Amino acid sequence: MNTELLDAAIRRVPDFPKPGIEFYDITSLLTDAAAFRAVIEEMCAIYKEKDIDAVAAVESRGFIFGAPLAEKLGIPLVLIRKKGKLPGETVCQSYALEYGEAEIEVHKADVNEGDKFLIVDDLIATGGTLDATRKLLEKLGAVPTDVFGVIGLPALKYEEALKPMTVTTLINFEGE
């Protein structure tokens, strides 16, 4: 992957959402057709030979990257949504936020017992949401094996939170 292309396509927004945080905005990546295409092609190259049965994409920006990958690999896309967004029978998992808790859920019928899952999101910070996604899939008997994020923030120690899953990012930034 041409990390220079990717680095140039990701907008940095200082002091967002609060002072001292540098926000890595993927919307600029999405408006750069060549960079977006390169990300999807690299994802396909990484996962085409991997033993995965489905992609679990995390709301909402994980959908953007998970959907084209699942389509190109010819495997199911399973949406992980915030609580209250899915109309069918769901299974829920709560997780801690910096100030409080949140919940995610998945349609029970979308997850097959024993299926090996790749979890996809746009950015991996602390790994909290992705760890909750793993627990949610495991409740239904699935086997989450890998996590993918376009951007990684390794200073926040996400790899520790996501063990033993294999974590792959295309570009890492040392700041928050």
Disulfide bonds with the S-S distance in Angstrom:
none
